[in-house]
Amino acid sequence: MAHLQRFHERRAGDRIFVFAIAMLEDRAEAQRLTRDLGATYPIFWGTGSDLGHRSPYG
């Protein structure tokens, strides 16, 4: 995630949309991890979604 954060910061003005999909079962843990890592890009909840079911991590 640190790589995504740096990319997000470097390319913010280039119309590139950086985001992540949280696949942790525990939503509070995912939010805590996001906060602890200092992510400022959007992180969507993917557990239980159609996208999550298609992923090997879902």
N, C-alpha and C positions, 0 to 999 in steps of 0.2 A: 504494500500500500504506500510505502514511502516513495517508491518510484512513480506511482500514479500522482501523488501529491506534487512532486517536483515537476512532472510533466504538465499537470494542471496549472501550476503557477507560471511556468515558462511560456505556455501556449495560450494563456487566458484571452489574449486579444486576437487570436487567429481563427475564431469561430469553430473551435474544436470542443466538443462536449465530452468531458471526462465524467464517468460515473462508475459506480460499482453496484453489485447485487449481493446483499448479505444473505448467506445460506446457513447461518447458525440457527439452531432450533430455538435458542433462548434469545428473545428480542432484546432484553435488557443487557445481556452480555454483548450483543452486536453493537448496541448503542454505546456501551462503555468502551469497547475496543475502538470504535470510531473516534470517540472523544479523546481517548488516551493517545491515539496516533496522530491527532490533530488534522484529520481529513476535513477539508473545506469544500470538497466536491460532493454532489448528491450521492447518497447510498440508498438504494431501494431494497425493500424487504422481498426476498424471493422464495422463502420457504413456503411450500404449499401451493405455489403458483404454477401455471402451465409451463412457464419457463423453467422453474425449479425442477419440475418433473422430467424435463428433457435433459437436464444437466446431470452429470455423474455425481455431483455433490448434493443434488436435491433429494 
